[in-house]
Amino acid sequence: MSEVDTRETRETKENIEKKIRKLRKDFQKNVQPVLRRHNYYLTKGERRRIKKKKAIKRIQRRERRIMRSA
């Protein structure tokens, strides 16, 4: 094996590792939340109540941050 061959194999390994990292990141961003959401059945009303609670908490958190910084 020449030096060129070893460099090419090293580059392909690095390229494969980058692609694996990208796929893992994509999975965590796009697939995992969907799987978590479909883990058990929620009616539309339950989903709406949960969404509303999260929105209220988010607004309260934002207001607390503003009050601390002021």
N, C-alpha and C positions, 0 to 999 in steps of 0.2 A: 504494500500500500504506500502510495506517495503522500506527501504532505497535503496536496490538493484534495485528495480523497477524504482525509481525516477532517479537513476544514469544512468540506461540504457536508459530511455527516454531522458534524457539530452544529452547523448552521441549520440543518433540517431538524435536529433535535430541539434547538432553541425555538424554531418556528412552530413546531408541534406543541411545545410547552406554552407558547403565547396563545395559540388557538385554544388549547384546553382551558387556560385561564379565562379567555374571552367567553367560551361556552359556559363555564361555571358561573361567571358574573351574570350572563344573560339568563341562565336558569334561575338564579336567585332573584333577579329583578322581575322576570315575566312569568315563570312557571310556578315557583313556590307559593306566591300569594294566591294564585288560582286554586292550587291543590289545598291550601289551608282553608280557603273559602268554601270549598266543596267537601270538606272533611265530614260535615254533618249538615243536615237540611235546616235551613232557616226560612220561615215564611217571609213574605214581603213586609209585613208589619214589623216583625222582629228586626229585619234588616234596617228598616227605616228608623226604628227606635235606637238601635245601636249607632247608626250614622249620626243621628241627632245628638246623642250623648257624647260621641267623639268630638263633634263640632263644638259643643258647649265647653268641653274640657280644653280644647285647643284655644278657644277665645279667652277663657279664664287664664290659661297659661300665658298667653300673649299679654293680657292686661297686667298680670303680676310682673312680668319682665319690664313692662313700661313703667310701672310704679316703682320698681327697684332702681331703675336707671335715672328716674326723674328726681 
